[in-house]
Amino acid sequence: MKKQIITAALFLTTTLFMASCGNSESKKENSETEQTVHTEYQCPMKCEGEKTYDKSGQCPVCNMDLEKKEHVHDHGDHEHNH
């Protein structure tokens, strides 16, 4: 009888452990899908302060090439109204 109880407890513990691992992976996948990368371009000299552009090109003030400035936007911070 003790063997059956120990076996059942071990099986239950293993099952709960496996289930909890699956849930953390699920949360990780959801958090990754809620993030998007938005690329902006900015003058390296910041001639226009923090102004950014959606496309690459040249700064209209100093004519230097705009540099990539990537932002990871986490959609978990807020809700979108669709």
Rosetta blueprint (number, residue, H / E / L):
1 M L
2 K H
3 K H
4 Q H
5 I H
6 I H
7 T H
8 A H
9 A H
10 L H
11 F H
12 L H
13 T H
14 T H
15 T H
16 L H
17 F H
18 M H
19 A H
20 S H
21 C H
22 G H
23 N H
24 S H
25 E H
26 S H
27 K H
28 K H
29 E H
30 N H
31 S H
32 E H
33 T H
34 E L
35 Q E
36 T E
37 V E
38 H E
39 T E
40 E E
41 Y E
42 Q E
43 C L
44 P L
45 M L
46 K L
47 C L
48 E L
49 G L
50 E L
51 K L
52 T L
53 Y E
54 D L
55 K L
56 S L
57 G L
58 Q E
59 C L
60 P L
61 V L
62 C L
63 N L
64 M L
65 D E
66 L L
67 E E
68 K E
69 K E
70 E E
71 H E
72 V E
73 H E
74 D E
75 H H
76 G H
77 D H
78 H L
79 E L
80 H L
81 N L
82 H L
